[in-house]
Every structure is written in structure tokens, then in C-alpha cells.
Amino acid sequence: MTQNTVSGRRHPRMVCTRWGKVFHHPTRRYLPARTLDVSLGGSLLTIDTPRELRPGESVDLYVSWLDEPIVGSESLLAARVVRTHASDGYHQTVGVQFDAPLDRALPDAEQVFDYGARLAA
């Protein structure tokens, strides 16, 4: 897919607010998280953390894509932090890039995007 020259992105983003958690490899802790948008290549997240995440750090993202009450390992997306925004002391917004495109890492990715499109309509 060609890169969008306006935003510098390869994949279009979809507004998608879903709860989940992030496993932060440097601290070996799970942190509550919420997606703000998602694309095939990454996601923008709000993470509850007293310690700011930094670009380059590895994380595993677990998301309740279809509003499941329990998020299992089948939703695991390995990623790395690529950009961070200021923290308010406990919440931080971060951009992550998936190690593999969403449609390869998550077999039911089309279902996630179809579900999100129905909710947005």
C-alpha cells in the first residue's frame, strides 16, 4: 500500500475506542489501556501509567476488539512505541507500531474493522 503523503502513514486510520491492556516489557507490568484509533500498521492508545513510556520500548497489546469481558492471548499484538505525547501524571497517549500488520497478526481483523464501521454508522 502506498504511503499517504499528507499524514506520512501507510494505512488509513479508523476511530476505534476499545478497552484492553498493555504488557510493558521494560517494567514487566500490565497497564490498563484504551485504543483511540487503529490501522493495519498500528494504534494510538491512552495508557494508565505513572511511568512514562518511551519511543522504542516493546509492548504487547491486548484489546477487547468485540467487547469481550475477558481479553485473551488470541488478541495479542506485539508492538513498539513510536511516539509519545505528554502525560498528565497518570495517563499517557502513545502511538504504537505493530510488529506485523494487523491483518496478519490477528486472523479476524476484517471482523474488527467491520464491527467498528457498524458502530461508527
Jmol script that loads the backbone (N, CA, C; Angstrom):
load data "model"
ATOM      1  N   MET A   1       0.846  -1.177   0.000  1.00  0.00           N
ATOM      2  CA  MET A   1       0.000   0.000   0.000  1.00  0.00           C
ATOM      3  C   MET A   1       0.887   1.234   0.000  1.00  0.00           C
ATOM      4  N   THR A   2       0.498   2.251  -0.732  1.00  0.00           N
ATOM      5  CA  THR A   2       1.315   3.458  -0.811  1.00  0.00           C
ATOM      6  C   THR A   2       1.165   4.294   0.449  1.00  0.00           C
ATOM      7  N   GLN A   3       2.172   5.077   0.689  1.00  0.00           N
ATOM      8  CA  GLN A   3       2.177   5.924   1.874  1.00  0.00           C
ATOM      9  C   GLN A   3       1.391   7.200   1.611  1.00  0.00           C
ATOM     10  N   ASN A   4       0.577   7.610   2.576  1.00  0.00           N
ATOM     11  CA  ASN A   4      -0.190   8.840   2.483  1.00  0.00           C
ATOM     12  C   ASN A   4       0.780   9.999   2.683  1.00  0.00           C
ATOM     13  N   THR A   5       0.936  10.824   1.649  1.00  0.00           N
ATOM     14  CA  THR A   5       1.924  11.896   1.730  1.00  0.00           C
ATOM     15  C   THR A   5       1.491  13.024   2.652  1.00  0.00           C
ATOM     16  N   VAL A   6       0.198  13.127   2.941  1.00  0.00           N
ATOM     17  CA  VAL A   6      -0.274  14.187   3.827  1.00  0.00           C
ATOM     18  C   VAL A   6       0.049  13.862   5.278  1.00  0.00           C
ATOM     19  N   SER A   7      -0.265  12.639   5.709  1.00  0.00           N
ATOM     20  CA  SER A   7      -0.045  12.282   7.107  1.00  0.00           C
ATOM     21  C   SER A   7       1.215  11.459   7.322  1.00  0.00           C
ATOM     22  N   GLY A   8       1.850  10.974   6.241  1.00  0.00           N
ATOM     23  CA  GLY A   8       3.036  10.142   6.384  1.00  0.00           C
ATOM     24  C   GLY A   8       2.707   8.717   6.788  1.00  0.00           C
ATOM     25  N   ARG A   9       1.454   8.311   6.658  1.00  0.00           N
ATOM     26  CA  ARG A   9       1.026   6.979   7.076  1.00  0.00           C
ATOM     27  C   ARG A   9       0.810   6.062   5.888  1.00  0.00           C
ATOM     28  N   ARG A  10       1.085   4.785   6.096  1.00  0.00           N
ATOM     29  CA  ARG A  10       0.881   3.790   5.040  1.00  0.00           C
ATOM     30  C   ARG A  10      -0.550   3.285   5.010  1.00  0.00           C
ATOM     31  N   HIS A  11      -1.214   3.270   6.162  1.00  0.00           N
ATOM     32  CA  HIS A  11      -2.549   2.690   6.271  1.00  0.00           C
ATOM     33  C   HIS A  11      -3.525   3.726   6.824  1.00  0.00           C
ATOM     34  N   PRO A  12      -4.746   3.749   6.305  1.00  0.00           N
ATOM     35  CA  PRO A  12      -5.734   4.678   6.858  1.00  0.00           C
ATOM     36  C   PRO A  12      -6.101   4.289   8.286  1.00  0.00           C
ATOM     37  N   ARG A  13      -6.377   5.293   9.093  1.00  0.00           N
ATOM     38  CA  ARG A  13      -6.762   5.058  10.484  1.00  0.00           C
ATOM     39  C   ARG A  13      -8.282   5.040  10.608  1.00  0.00           C
ATOM     40  N   MET A  14      -8.769   4.263  11.566  1.00  0.00           N
ATOM     41  CA  MET A  14     -10.188   4.214  11.879  1.00  0.00           C
ATOM     42  C   MET A  14     -10.349   4.550  13.359  1.00  0.00           C
ATOM     43  N   VAL A  15     -11.244   5.476  13.661  1.00  0.00           N
ATOM     44  CA  VAL A  15     -11.533   5.757  15.070  1.00  0.00           C
ATOM     45  C   VAL A  15     -12.090   4.473  15.661  1.00  0.00           C
ATOM     46  N   CYS A  16     -11.499   4.039  16.742  1.00  0.00           N
ATOM     47  CA  CYS A  16     -11.880   2.755  17.343  1.00  0.00           C
ATOM     48  C   CYS A  16     -11.534   2.814  18.830  1.00  0.00           C
ATOM     49  N   THR A  17     -12.535   2.962  19.662  1.00  0.00           N
ATOM     50  CA  THR A  17     -12.312   3.038  21.103  1.00  0.00           C
ATOM     51  C   THR A  17     -12.645   1.688  21.724  1.00  0.00           C
ATOM     52  N   ARG A  18     -11.609   0.985  22.167  1.00  0.00           N
ATOM     53  CA  ARG A  18     -11.772  -0.328  22.788  1.00  0.00           C
ATOM     54  C   ARG A  18     -10.866  -0.410  24.006  1.00  0.00           C
ATOM     55  N   TRP A  19     -11.358  -1.083  25.041  1.00  0.00           N
ATOM     56  CA  TRP A  19     -10.571  -1.289  26.255  1.00  0.00           C
ATOM     57  C   TRP A  19      -9.627  -2.461  26.059  1.00  0.00           C
ATOM     58  N   GLY A  20      -8.549  -2.437  26.805  1.00  0.00           N
ATOM     59  CA  GLY A  20      -7.591  -3.523  26.764  1.00  0.00           C
ATOM     60  C   GLY A  20      -6.503  -3.306  27.796  1.00  0.00           C
ATOM     61  N   LYS A  21      -5.372  -3.907  27.525  1.00  0.00           N
ATOM     62  CA  LYS A  21      -4.224  -3.751  28.420  1.00  0.00           C
ATOM     63  C   LYS A  21      -2.958  -3.841  27.583  1.00  0.00           C
ATOM     64  N   VAL A  22      -1.910  -3.285  28.140  1.00  0.00           N
ATOM     65  CA  VAL A  22      -0.588  -3.309  27.514  1.00  0.00           C
ATOM     66  C   VAL A  22       0.358  -3.996  28.483  1.00  0.00           C
ATOM     67  N   PHE A  23       1.123  -4.956  27.970  1.00  0.00           N
ATOM     68  CA  PHE A  23       2.211  -5.510  28.760  1.00  0.00           C
ATOM     69  C   PHE A  23       3.448  -4.730  28.366  1.00  0.00           C
ATOM     70  N   HIS A  24       4.000  -4.003  29.322  1.00  0.00           N
ATOM     71  CA  HIS A  24       5.167  -3.147  29.103  1.00  0.00           C
ATOM     72  C   HIS A  24       6.409  -3.962  29.442  1.00  0.00           C
ATOM     73  N   HIS A  25       7.150  -4.365  28.419  1.00  0.00           N
ATOM     74  CA  HIS A  25       8.310  -5.242  28.626  1.00  0.00           C
ATOM     75  C   HIS A  25       9.377  -4.672  29.563  1.00  0.00           C
ATOM     76  N   PRO A  26       9.755  -3.392  29.461  1.00  0.00           N
ATOM     77  CA  PRO A  26      10.809  -2.893  30.355  1.00  0.00           C
ATOM     78  C   PRO A  26      10.474  -3.015  31.849  1.00  0.00           C
ATOM     79  N   THR A  27       9.203  -2.833  32.224  1.00  0.00           N
ATOM     80  CA  THR A  27       8.838  -2.923  33.649  1.00  0.00           C
ATOM     81  C   THR A  27       8.184  -4.250  33.990  1.00  0.00           C
ATOM     82  N   ARG A  28       7.866  -5.058  32.946  1.00  0.00           N
ATOM     83  CA  ARG A  28       7.193  -6.351  33.125  1.00  0.00           C
ATOM     84  C   ARG A  28       5.862  -6.189  33.850  1.00  0.00           C
ATOM     85  N   ARG A  29       5.129  -5.125  33.523  1.00  0.00           N
ATOM     86  CA  ARG A  29       3.826  -4.857  34.144  1.00  0.00           C
ATOM     87  C   ARG A  29       2.735  -4.729  33.089  1.00  0.00           C
ATOM     88  N   TYR A  30       1.534  -5.118  33.502  1.00  0.00           N
ATOM     89  CA  TYR A  30       0.351  -4.879  32.691  1.00  0.00           C
ATOM     90  C   TYR A  30      -0.226  -3.525  33.065  1.00  0.00           C
ATOM     91  N   LEU A  31      -0.620  -2.759  32.062  1.00  0.00           N
ATOM     92  CA  LEU A  31      -1.165  -1.422  32.272  1.00  0.00           C
ATOM     93  C   LEU A  31      -2.511  -1.317  31.557  1.00  0.00           C
ATOM     94  N   PRO A  32      -3.538  -0.764  32.210  1.00  0.00           N
ATOM     95  CA  PRO A  32      -4.820  -0.565  31.532  1.00  0.00           C
ATOM     96  C   PRO A  32      -4.640   0.372  30.343  1.00  0.00           C
ATOM     97  N   ALA A  33      -5.337   0.067  29.256  1.00  0.00           N
ATOM     98  CA  ALA A  33      -5.198   0.864  28.045  1.00  0.00           C
ATOM     99  C   ALA A  33      -6.529   0.955  27.316  1.00  0.00           C
ATOM    100  N   ARG A  34      -6.597   1.941  26.424  1.00  0.00           N
ATOM    101  CA  ARG A  34      -7.776   2.122  25.574  1.00  0.00           C
ATOM    102  C   ARG A  34      -7.296   2.594  24.212  1.00  0.00           C
ATOM    103  N   THR A  35      -7.790   1.978  23.160  1.00  0.00           N
ATOM    104  CA  THR A  35      -7.432   2.433  21.817  1.00  0.00           C
ATOM    105  C   THR A  35      -8.215   3.703  21.511  1.00  0.00           C
ATOM    106  N   LEU A  36      -7.596   4.600  20.760  1.00  0.00           N
ATOM    107  CA  LEU A  36      -8.273   5.808  20.274  1.00  0.00           C
ATOM    108  C   LEU A  36      -8.513   5.691  18.777  1.00  0.00           C
ATOM    109  N   ASP A  37      -7.537   5.125  18.078  1.00  0.00           N
ATOM    110  CA  ASP A  37      -7.710   4.795  16.664  1.00  0.00           C
ATOM    111  C   ASP A  37      -6.825   3.604  16.351  1.00  0.00           C
ATOM    112  N   VAL A  38      -7.096   2.995  15.206  1.00  0.00           N
ATOM    113  CA  VAL A  38      -6.339   1.806  14.811  1.00  0.00           C
ATOM    114  C   VAL A  38      -6.226   1.775  13.287  1.00  0.00           C
ATOM    115  N   SER A  39      -5.128   1.218  12.820  1.00  0.00           N
ATOM    116  CA  SER A  39      -4.929   0.968  11.395  1.00  0.00           C
ATOM    117  C   SER A  39      -4.294  -0.409  11.273  1.00  0.00           C
ATOM    118  N   LEU A  40      -4.048  -0.842  10.058  1.00  0.00           N
ATOM    119  CA  LEU A  40      -3.386  -2.130   9.884  1.00  0.00           C
ATOM    120  C   LEU A  40      -1.966  -2.117  10.432  1.00  0.00           C
ATOM    121  N   GLY A  41      -1.356  -0.931  10.545  1.00  0.00           N
ATOM    122  CA  GLY A  41       0.033  -0.838  10.977  1.00  0.00           C
ATOM    123  C   GLY A  41       0.268  -0.462  12.419  1.00  0.00           C
ATOM    124  N   GLY A  42      -0.760   0.072  13.109  1.00  0.00           N
ATOM    125  CA  GLY A  42      -0.540   0.494  14.486  1.00  0.00           C
ATOM    126  C   GLY A  42      -1.783   1.077  15.115  1.00  0.00           C
ATOM    127  N   SER A  43      -1.594   1.691  16.274  1.00  0.00           N
ATOM    128  CA  SER A  43      -2.721   2.233  17.014  1.00  0.00           C
ATOM    129  C   SER A  43      -2.271   3.408  17.880  1.00  0.00           C
ATOM    130  N   LEU A  44      -3.209   4.290  18.152  1.00  0.00           N
ATOM    131  CA  LEU A  44      -3.000   5.356  19.121  1.00  0.00           C
ATOM    132  C   LEU A  44      -3.731   4.933  20.377  1.00  0.00           C
ATOM    133  N   LEU A  45      -3.037   4.954  21.516  1.00  0.00           N
ATOM    134  CA  LEU A  45      -3.560   4.442  22.780  1.00  0.00           C
ATOM    135  C   LEU A  45      -3.476   5.481  23.877  1.00  0.00           C
ATOM    136  N   THR A  46      -4.384   5.377  24.835  1.00  0.00           N
ATOM    137  CA  THR A  46      -4.237   6.061  26.109  1.00  0.00           C
ATOM    138  C   THR A  46      -3.939   4.974  27.131  1.00  0.00           C
ATOM    139  N   ILE A  47      -2.864   5.150  27.869  1.00  0.00           N
ATOM    140  CA  ILE A  47      -2.421   4.139  28.836  1.00  0.00           C
ATOM    141  C   ILE A  47      -2.386   4.761  30.218  1.00  0.00           C
ATOM    142  N   ASP A  48      -2.897   4.014  31.204  1.00  0.00           N
ATOM    143  CA  ASP A  48      -2.822   4.450  32.599  1.00  0.00           C
ATOM    144  C   ASP A  48      -1.488   3.990  33.161  1.00  0.00           C
ATOM    145  N   THR A  49      -0.596   4.950  33.413  1.00  0.00           N
ATOM    146  CA  THR A  49       0.725   4.595  33.921  1.00  0.00           C
ATOM    147  C   THR A  49       1.361   5.773  34.645  1.00  0.00           C
ATOM    148  N   PRO A  50       1.933   5.525  35.816  1.00  0.00           N
ATOM    149  CA  PRO A  50       2.656   6.599  36.492  1.00  0.00           C
ATOM    150  C   PRO A  50       4.038   6.832  35.885  1.00  0.00           C
ATOM    151  N   ARG A  51       4.543   5.856  35.113  1.00  0.00           N
ATOM    152  CA  ARG A  51       5.862   5.960  34.470  1.00  0.00           C
ATOM    153  C   ARG A  51       5.648   6.156  32.976  1.00  0.00           C
ATOM    154  N   GLU A  52       6.227   7.186  32.424  1.00  0.00           N
ATOM    155  CA  GLU A  52       6.053   7.461  31.003  1.00  0.00           C
ATOM    156  C   GLU A  52       6.745   6.413  30.143  1.00  0.00           C
ATOM    157  N   LEU A  53       6.047   5.960  29.115  1.00  0.00           N
ATOM    158  CA  LEU A  53       6.648   5.070  28.138  1.00  0.00           C
ATOM    159  C   LEU A  53       7.488   5.903  27.180  1.00  0.00           C
ATOM    160  N   ARG A  54       8.490   5.268  26.574  1.00  0.00           N
ATOM    161  CA  ARG A  54       9.411   5.983  25.687  1.00  0.00           C
ATOM    162  C   ARG A  54       9.458   5.324  24.313  1.00  0.00           C
ATOM    163  N   PRO A  55       9.698   6.124  23.271  1.00  0.00           N
ATOM    164  CA  PRO A  55       9.835   5.546  21.933  1.00  0.00           C
ATOM    165  C   PRO A  55      10.896   4.447  21.913  1.00  0.00           C
ATOM    166  N   GLY A  56      10.574   3.380  21.191  1.00  0.00           N
ATOM    167  CA  GLY A  56      11.477   2.242  21.073  1.00  0.00           C
ATOM    168  C   GLY A  56      11.182   1.110  22.041  1.00  0.00           C
ATOM    169  N   GLU A  57      10.406   1.383  23.096  1.00  0.00           N
ATOM    170  CA  GLU A  57      10.103   0.336  24.073  1.00  0.00           C
ATOM    171  C   GLU A  57       9.114  -0.671  23.487  1.00  0.00           C
ATOM    172  N   SER A  58       9.321  -1.946  23.829  1.00  0.00           N
ATOM    173  CA  SER A  58       8.448  -3.025  23.361  1.00  0.00           C
ATOM    174  C   SER A  58       7.251  -3.174  24.276  1.00  0.00           C
ATOM    175  N   VAL A  59       6.094  -3.408  23.654  1.00  0.00           N
ATOM    176  CA  VAL A  59       4.861  -3.659  24.393  1.00  0.00           C
ATOM    177  C   VAL A  59       4.088  -4.765  23.693  1.00  0.00           C
ATOM    178  N   ASP A  60       3.248  -5.439  24.445  1.00  0.00           N
ATOM    179  CA  ASP A  60       2.267  -6.361  23.880  1.00  0.00           C
ATOM    180  C   ASP A  60       0.909  -5.745  24.148  1.00  0.00           C
ATOM    181  N   LEU A  61       0.095  -5.639  23.120  1.00  0.00           N
ATOM    182  CA  LEU A  61      -1.214  -5.019  23.230  1.00  0.00           C
ATOM    183  C   LEU A  61      -2.276  -6.103  23.189  1.00  0.00           C
ATOM    184  N   TYR A  62      -3.163  -6.097  24.173  1.00  0.00           N
ATOM    185  CA  TYR A  62      -4.308  -6.999  24.232  1.00  0.00           C
ATOM    186  C   TYR A  62      -5.549  -6.124  24.197  1.00  0.00           C
ATOM    187  N   VAL A  63      -6.422  -6.332  23.207  1.00  0.00           N
ATOM    188  CA  VAL A  63      -7.583  -5.461  23.037  1.00  0.00           C
ATOM    189  C   VAL A  63      -8.859  -6.288  22.988  1.00  0.00           C
ATOM    190  N   SER A  64      -9.883  -5.792  23.647  1.00  0.00           N
ATOM    191  CA  SER A  64     -11.212  -6.401  23.584  1.00  0.00           C
ATOM    192  C   SER A  64     -11.904  -5.888  22.325  1.00  0.00           C
ATOM    193  N   TRP A  65     -11.512  -6.413  21.161  1.00  0.00           N
ATOM    194  CA  TRP A  65     -11.995  -5.906  19.884  1.00  0.00           C
ATOM    195  C   TRP A  65     -13.505  -5.988  19.743  1.00  0.00           C
ATOM    196  N   LEU A  66     -14.092  -7.059  20.221  1.00  0.00           N
ATOM    197  CA  LEU A  66     -15.534  -7.260  20.061  1.00  0.00           C
ATOM    198  C   LEU A  66     -16.264  -7.143  21.396  1.00  0.00           C
ATOM    199  N   ASP A  67     -15.708  -6.330  22.306  1.00  0.00           N
ATOM    200  CA  ASP A  67     -16.292  -6.071  23.626  1.00  0.00           C
ATOM    201  C   ASP A  67     -16.406  -7.315  24.504  1.00  0.00           C
ATOM    202  N   GLU A  68     -15.446  -8.231  24.371  1.00  0.00           N
ATOM    203  CA  GLU A  68     -15.416  -9.395  25.244  1.00  0.00           C
ATOM    204  C   GLU A  68     -15.046  -8.942  26.659  1.00  0.00           C
ATOM    205  N   PRO A  69     -15.642  -9.557  27.684  1.00  0.00           N
ATOM    206  CA  PRO A  69     -15.314  -9.143  29.051  1.00  0.00           C
ATOM    207  C   PRO A  69     -13.907  -9.541  29.496  1.00  0.00           C
ATOM    208  N   ILE A  70     -13.365 -10.598  28.893  1.00  0.00           N
ATOM    209  CA  ILE A  70     -12.016 -11.054  29.231  1.00  0.00           C
ATOM    210  C   ILE A  70     -11.190 -11.039  27.955  1.00  0.00           C
ATOM    211  N   VAL A  71     -10.026 -10.413  28.037  1.00  0.00           N
ATOM    212  CA  VAL A  71      -9.144 -10.315  26.876  1.00  0.00           C
ATOM    213  C   VAL A  71      -8.132 -11.448  26.948  1.00  0.00           C
ATOM    214  N   GLY A  72      -8.133 -12.307  25.948  1.00  0.00           N
ATOM    215  CA  GLY A  72      -7.257 -13.462  25.944  1.00  0.00           C
ATOM    216  C   GLY A  72      -6.038 -13.282  25.059  1.00  0.00           C
ATOM    217  N   SER A  73      -5.185 -14.276  25.079  1.00  0.00           N
ATOM    218  CA  SER A  73      -3.935 -14.206  24.320  1.00  0.00           C
ATOM    219  C   SER A  73      -4.173 -14.214  22.815  1.00  0.00           C
ATOM    220  N   GLU A  74      -5.366 -14.624  22.362  1.00  0.00           N
ATOM    221  CA  GLU A  74      -5.637 -14.626  20.925  1.00  0.00           C
ATOM    222  C   GLU A  74      -5.689 -13.210  20.352  1.00  0.00           C
ATOM    223  N   SER A  75      -5.805 -12.204  21.223  1.00  0.00           N
ATOM    224  CA  SER A  75      -5.828 -10.815  20.738  1.00  0.00           C
ATOM    225  C   SER A  75      -4.463 -10.140  20.851  1.00  0.00           C
ATOM    226  N   LEU A  76      -3.424 -10.894  21.205  1.00  0.00           N
ATOM    227  CA  LEU A  76      -2.084 -10.339  21.395  1.00  0.00           C
ATOM    228  C   LEU A  76      -1.532  -9.722  20.119  1.00  0.00           C
ATOM    229  N   LEU A  77      -1.065  -8.483  20.240  1.00  0.00           N
ATOM    230  CA  LEU A  77      -0.384  -7.791  19.154  1.00  0.00           C
ATOM    231  C   LEU A  77       0.939  -7.263  19.693  1.00  0.00           C
ATOM    232  N   ALA A  78       2.039  -7.818  19.210  1.00  0.00           N
ATOM    233  CA  ALA A  78       3.359  -7.315  19.599  1.00  0.00           C
ATOM    234  C   ALA A  78       3.578  -5.987  18.896  1.00  0.00           C
ATOM    235  N   ALA A  79       4.123  -5.018  19.624  1.00  0.00           N
ATOM    236  CA  ALA A  79       4.295  -3.677  19.063  1.00  0.00           C
ATOM    237  C   ALA A  79       5.462  -2.982  19.741  1.00  0.00           C
ATOM    238  N   ARG A  80       5.776  -1.804  19.202  1.00  0.00           N
ATOM    239  CA  ARG A  80       6.767  -0.956  19.865  1.00  0.00           C
ATOM    240  C   ARG A  80       6.249   0.470  19.842  1.00  0.00           C
ATOM    241  N   VAL A  81       6.629   1.204  20.859  1.00  0.00           N
ATOM    242  CA  VAL A  81       6.222   2.602  20.984  1.00  0.00           C
ATOM    243  C   VAL A  81       7.002   3.411  19.949  1.00  0.00           C
ATOM    244  N   VAL A  82       6.286   4.194  19.131  1.00  0.00           N
ATOM    245  CA  VAL A  82       6.952   5.010  18.119  1.00  0.00           C
ATOM    246  C   VAL A  82       6.825   6.504  18.399  1.00  0.00           C
ATOM    247  N   ARG A  83       5.808   6.887  19.165  1.00  0.00           N
ATOM    248  CA  ARG A  83       5.698   8.308  19.549  1.00  0.00           C
ATOM    249  C   ARG A  83       4.941   8.399  20.852  1.00  0.00           C
ATOM    250  N   THR A  84       5.262   9.435  21.600  1.00  0.00           N
ATOM    251  CA  THR A  84       4.582   9.659  22.881  1.00  0.00           C
ATOM    252  C   THR A  84       4.126  11.109  22.958  1.00  0.00           C
ATOM    253  N   HIS A  85       3.095  11.309  23.730  1.00  0.00           N
ATOM    254  CA  HIS A  85       2.582  12.651  23.995  1.00  0.00           C
ATOM    255  C   HIS A  85       2.694  12.897  25.484  1.00  0.00           C
ATOM    256  N   ALA A  86       2.601  14.117  25.885  1.00  0.00           N
ATOM    257  CA  ALA A  86       2.758  14.481  27.294  1.00  0.00           C
ATOM    258  C   ALA A  86       1.810  13.683  28.180  1.00  0.00           C
ATOM    259  N   SER A  87       2.280  13.387  29.356  1.00  0.00           N
ATOM    260  CA  SER A  87       1.496  12.682  30.357  1.00  0.00           C
ATOM    261  C   SER A  87       0.908  13.690  31.330  1.00  0.00           C
ATOM    262  N   ASP A  88      -0.269  13.370  31.867  1.00  0.00           N
ATOM    263  CA  ASP A  88      -0.859  14.238  32.889  1.00  0.00           C
ATOM    264  C   ASP A  88      -0.512  13.734  34.289  1.00  0.00           C
ATOM    265  N   GLY A  89       0.462  12.844  34.369  1.00  0.00           N
ATOM    266  CA  GLY A  89       0.877  12.294  35.652  1.00  0.00           C
ATOM    267  C   GLY A  89       0.389  10.877  35.854  1.00  0.00           C
ATOM    268  N   TYR A  90      -0.667  10.486  35.152  1.00  0.00           N
ATOM    269  CA  TYR A  90      -1.132   9.106  35.257  1.00  0.00           C
ATOM    270  C   TYR A  90      -1.638   8.550  33.926  1.00  0.00           C
ATOM    271  N   HIS A  91      -1.974   9.393  32.971  1.00  0.00           N
ATOM    272  CA  HIS A  91      -2.434   8.941  31.657  1.00  0.00           C
ATOM    273  C   HIS A  91      -1.465   9.450  30.600  1.00  0.00           C
ATOM    274  N   GLN A  92      -1.122   8.572  29.689  1.00  0.00           N
ATOM    275  CA  GLN A  92      -0.224   8.966  28.611  1.00  0.00           C
ATOM    276  C   GLN A  92      -0.793   8.456  27.280  1.00  0.00           C
ATOM    277  N   THR A  93      -0.722   9.287  26.274  1.00  0.00           N
ATOM    278  CA  THR A  93      -1.131   8.892  24.933  1.00  0.00           C
ATOM    279  C   THR A  93       0.116   8.494  24.160  1.00  0.00           C
ATOM    280  N   VAL A  94       0.080   7.290  23.567  1.00  0.00           N
ATOM    281  CA  VAL A  94       1.234   6.789  22.824  1.00  0.00           C
ATOM    282  C   VAL A  94       0.786   6.211  21.490  1.00  0.00           C
ATOM    283  N   GLY A  95       1.638   6.333  20.506  1.00  0.00           N
ATOM    284  CA  GLY A  95       1.434   5.675  19.227  1.00  0.00           C
ATOM    285  C   GLY A  95       2.307   4.446  19.174  1.00  0.00           C
ATOM    286  N   VAL A  96       1.716   3.321  18.783  1.00  0.00           N
ATOM    287  CA  VAL A  96       2.487   2.088  18.664  1.00  0.00           C
ATOM    288  C   VAL A  96       2.413   1.582  17.235  1.00  0.00           C
ATOM    289  N   GLN A  97       3.485   0.930  16.822  1.00  0.00           N
ATOM    290  CA  GLN A  97       3.528   0.283  15.518  1.00  0.00           C
ATOM    291  C   GLN A  97       3.553  -1.218  15.762  1.00  0.00           C
ATOM    292  N   PHE A  98       2.641  -1.938  15.109  1.00  0.00           N
ATOM    293  CA  PHE A  98       2.581  -3.385  15.267  1.00  0.00           C
ATOM    294  C   PHE A  98       3.792  -4.025  14.607  1.00  0.00           C
ATOM    295  N   ASP A  99       4.303  -5.118  15.208  1.00  0.00           N
ATOM    296  CA  ASP A  99       5.430  -5.843  14.623  1.00  0.00           C
ATOM    297  C   ASP A  99       5.033  -6.512  13.303  1.00  0.00           C
ATOM    298  N   ALA A 100       3.779  -6.905  13.195  1.00  0.00           N
ATOM    299  CA  ALA A 100       3.238  -7.482  11.955  1.00  0.00           C
ATOM    300  C   ALA A 100       1.932  -6.745  11.673  1.00  0.00           C
ATOM    301  N   PRO A 101       1.587  -6.547  10.399  1.00  0.00           N
ATOM    302  CA  PRO A 101       0.327  -5.870  10.097  1.00  0.00           C
ATOM    303  C   PRO A 101      -0.857  -6.561  10.778  1.00  0.00           C
ATOM    304  N   LEU A 102      -1.823  -5.772  11.181  1.00  0.00           N
ATOM    305  CA  LEU A 102      -2.972  -6.281  11.929  1.00  0.00           C
ATOM    306  C   LEU A 102      -3.652  -7.442  11.218  1.00  0.00           C
ATOM    307  N   ASP A 103      -3.781  -7.375   9.910  1.00  0.00           N
ATOM    308  CA  ASP A 103      -4.478  -8.445   9.194  1.00  0.00           C
ATOM    309  C   ASP A 103      -3.704  -9.760   9.182  1.00  0.00           C
ATOM    310  N   ARG A 104      -2.384  -9.721   9.442  1.00  0.00           N
ATOM    311  CA  ARG A 104      -1.608 -10.958   9.578  1.00  0.00           C
ATOM    312  C   ARG A 104      -1.507 -11.404  11.026  1.00  0.00           C
ATOM    313  N   ALA A 105      -1.423 -10.447  11.941  1.00  0.00           N
ATOM    314  CA  ALA A 105      -1.264 -10.775  13.358  1.00  0.00           C
ATOM    315  C   ALA A 105      -2.568 -11.226  13.998  1.00  0.00           C
ATOM    316  N   LEU A 106      -3.676 -10.728  13.487  1.00  0.00           N
ATOM    317  CA  LEU A 106      -4.987 -11.026  14.063  1.00  0.00           C
ATOM    318  C   LEU A 106      -5.862 -11.584  12.944  1.00  0.00           C
ATOM    319  N   PRO A 107      -6.066 -12.902  12.907  1.00  0.00           N
ATOM    320  CA  PRO A 107      -6.788 -13.519  11.797  1.00  0.00           C
ATOM    321  C   PRO A 107      -8.178 -12.926  11.537  1.00  0.00           C
ATOM    322  N   ASP A 108      -8.857 -12.447  12.565  1.00  0.00           N
ATOM    323  CA  ASP A 108     -10.209 -11.916  12.403  1.00  0.00           C
ATOM    324  C   ASP A 108     -10.216 -10.401  12.258  1.00  0.00           C
ATOM    325  N   ALA A 109      -9.153  -9.824  11.707  1.00  0.00           N
ATOM    326  CA  ALA A 109      -9.049  -8.367  11.598  1.00  0.00           C
ATOM    327  C   ALA A 109     -10.190  -7.766  10.800  1.00  0.00           C
ATOM    328  N   GLU A 110     -10.628  -8.453   9.739  1.00  0.00           N
ATOM    329  CA  GLU A 110     -11.734  -7.906   8.957  1.00  0.00           C
ATOM    330  C   GLU A 110     -12.970  -7.754   9.819  1.00  0.00           C
ATOM    331  N   GLN A 111     -13.201  -8.711  10.702  1.00  0.00           N
ATOM    332  CA  GLN A 111     -14.355  -8.653  11.604  1.00  0.00           C
ATOM    333  C   GLN A 111     -14.240  -7.441  12.527  1.00  0.00           C
ATOM    334  N   VAL A 112     -13.045  -7.143  12.985  1.00  0.00           N
ATOM    335  CA  VAL A 112     -12.821  -5.981  13.849  1.00  0.00           C
ATOM    336  C   VAL A 112     -13.175  -4.700  13.102  1.00  0.00           C
ATOM    337  N   PHE A 113     -12.689  -4.565  11.875  1.00  0.00           N
ATOM    338  CA  PHE A 113     -12.949  -3.354  11.109  1.00  0.00           C
ATOM    339  C   PHE A 113     -14.413  -3.251  10.699  1.00  0.00           C
ATOM    340  N   ASP A 114     -15.040  -4.385  10.349  1.00  0.00           N
ATOM    341  CA  ASP A 114     -16.467  -4.356  10.018  1.00  0.00           C
ATOM    342  C   ASP A 114     -17.294  -3.943  11.228  1.00  0.00           C
ATOM    343  N   TYR A 115     -16.954  -4.476  12.398  1.00  0.00           N
ATOM    344  CA  TYR A 115     -17.664  -4.145  13.629  1.00  0.00           C
ATOM    345  C   TYR A 115     -17.500  -2.652  13.947  1.00  0.00           C
ATOM    346  N   GLY A 116     -16.295  -2.144  13.794  1.00  0.00           N
ATOM    347  CA  GLY A 116     -16.043  -0.727  14.058  1.00  0.00           C
ATOM    348  C   GLY A 116     -16.801   0.171  13.099  1.00  0.00           C
ATOM    349  N   ALA A 117     -16.887  -0.230  11.843  1.00  0.00           N
ATOM    350  CA  ALA A 117     -17.622   0.559  10.858  1.00  0.00           C
ATOM    351  C   ALA A 117     -19.106   0.585  11.181  1.00  0.00           C
ATOM    352  N   ARG A 118     -19.651  -0.530  11.641  1.00  0.00           N
ATOM    353  CA  ARG A 118     -21.071  -0.563  12.025  1.00  0.00           C
ATOM    354  C   ARG A 118     -21.337   0.341  13.212  1.00  0.00           C
ATOM    355  N   LEU A 119     -20.424   0.371  14.179  1.00  0.00           N
ATOM    356  CA  LEU A 119     -20.601   1.215  15.359  1.00  0.00           C
ATOM    357  C   LEU A 119     -20.532   2.696  14.984  1.00  0.00           C
ATOM    358  N   ALA A 120     -19.664   3.029  14.042  1.00  0.00           N
ATOM    359  CA  ALA A 120     -19.493   4.427  13.643  1.00  0.00           C
ATOM    360  C   ALA A 120     -20.684   4.941  12.834  1.00  0.00           C
ATOM    361  N   ALA A 121     -21.409   4.033  12.196  1.00  0.00           N
ATOM    362  CA  ALA A 121     -22.542   4.438  11.328  1.00  0.00           C
ATOM    363  C   ALA A 121     -23.749   4.879  12.125  1.00  0.00           C
TER     364      ALA A 121
END
end "model"
wireframe off; spacefill off
backbone 0.3
color backbone group
